[in-house]
Amino acid sequence: MLISVNISLPGPSTPSRRALPPQLVQFGTDELVLIELQGALEVEGNKDGQLVGKLRVDPATKKPTLLIGHHLLEGKLVNLSKPLAVMHRYDHTTSSDAHGAEDDAMNLDREGSQRPAENDARRWDIVAVVKRKMVFSRRPMPIVGRPSGSAGAPLSRIGSKP
Amino acid sequence: MSQAAEFDLRFSSASQAETGSFKLLELPPELCKLIEASVDGTNCPSFTIKGAPDEDAVLCTTDKTYTVRSVVLSNSVCVVTRDPADDVAEGDEEMKDVAIRDQLSEIIELIPSVPRLHKLSALLRGREYDEGHEDDEEMSEDENGVPIKRRRFTYEDARAMIQASDGELDRGLRDRRVLILKGELRPIAPSHLTAILELILTSLVSDSLSYSSAPVSTLLSALEGEHDIRRDVARQVMAWFGSISKQDGAEIWEMDADAVVREVGLGILRAHRDDPVIEKEFLAQWRKAVGDTFEERVSLTLLSGNYLTSSDTLSDPPIPLFTYFPSAALPVEPGARFAELFLTRPRWKADEIVPFLSDIAVDSKERDKLLLKHARAITDSEGIWYTARAKYNA
């Protein structure tokens, strides 16, 4: 079995995809940031488009913080000892990633070019080479009595003791 | 804007569908350089992951092979980008949303590995190309005499099945003397190879061509016209034993004389696997086979690692004898190789055993380590002898 791995990094030859805000770019690349969490985010039901939390980058200290519900996580910038290539499965239904926008014209275009893409079903693209990551390794701090960005967020049990 | 560096971290709007569509690959420094060089350059490298379901996968560049290993992380890593579904062309930076595309809990490690070519010999068994096969019959007959088509094993098949990079596969095929005839892989019969090489040497002499710059087309025509050697066969043999380059529009072959002389010598030696040949007779036969021009290149060092010496003690003075003993046919695994070597001979002189270790140790340091581990050194008046460390079959 053969799986081909192509390199599709943004460069002079490839049009840039959607750039991240400059405050986040310093933690990764122009387009992609890796955020490492202790444990995992678990969601019940469909998570598509769901809000996870507020990600802040202090403009002075450059420290990132992540507020999830009533929990505040403090993060830091970690340089990777070995760079990581981020591979994305090439799939003709999501190939619009490369084009950025998604509209009807695009859909028509894709229908026409679907055939050759099927041959490439087993293909991965290296979309970024990352040398840094944002790590949230400390225990979350409960935040009490602070107006949360998202109204109606469930009250955390850890923070509920007076 | 710079004051409120605050973003809404969301799962991407296609998060459910995209789960599992990202992977992290740890890059060894040389691979990272290769990838980064491709960004501003024109040469875009492409990698291939190869492996049957029962094999460990490898990742191949054009000339290297890496073992692929998955390492589980205790933390999880979120891949965060802009949401690809958000339709904002201009003023991107004003957007407050960033999207988690996938959550990962493993990374893929790459470990440099030797090409896994050992499967080749099994796959190529029974496909040998010999003198008799020159019509290249693609049909053979089954037991009822009905012609059936022999299944071809092509270069493309080998590329898909052999866990090695293209460069390493090509080198492996060359080292194993495998012809590519109309895309099909056919290892050449050693005796036929020797015959072709001898014919090349004769043709060079009879047409008074220089072996360091022989016109390829003249040589191919001579071999085809006088000896019925197919052009594509002769051409590949010439490429193995020298280099073909273009000069003034014509192709010129520069022969690797030592390699040709060596192969011819091996061809003669091969007949003496079980019955030893007298050194003098062997050398005379070898010199005769390569002809006057190359006679002085005949040297036993060319064949090191392929023969054993012994002496016929019944005659007086003792006559040195040669036996064909190729190190390529010995086990690759060091322990097994030493066991085999000490079965063949209970004790070895250092300079005798060294040629049989050169293909399993990358340098002399590693070789000495192997000797230290698997053999016992004994010093007597004649020098250092190596004997088996453990008597496994005592």
Interface residues (C-beta under 8 A of the other chain):
Chain A: M1 L2 I3 S4 V5 N6 I7 L9 P10 G11 P12 R17 R18 A19 L20 P21 P22 Q23 L24 G28 E31 L32 V33 L34 I35 E36 L37 Q38 G39 A40 L41 V43 N46 K47 D48 G49 Q50 L51 V52 G53 K54 L55 R56 V57 D58 P59 L66 K82 P83 L84 A85 V86 M87 H88 R89 D91 T94 S96 D97 G100 A101 E102 D103 W124 I126 V129 K133 V135 S137
Chain B: S2 Q3 A5 E6 F7 D8 L9 R10 F11 S12 S13 A14 S15 Q16 A17 E18 G20 S21 F22 K23 L24 L25 E26 L27 P28 P29 C32 I35 E36 S38 V39 D40 C44 P45 S46 F47 T48 I49 K50 G51 A52 P53 L59 S74 N75 S76 V77 C78 V79 V80 T81 R82 P84 A85 D86 D87 A89 D92 E93 M95 V98 I100 Q103 S105 I107 R159 A160
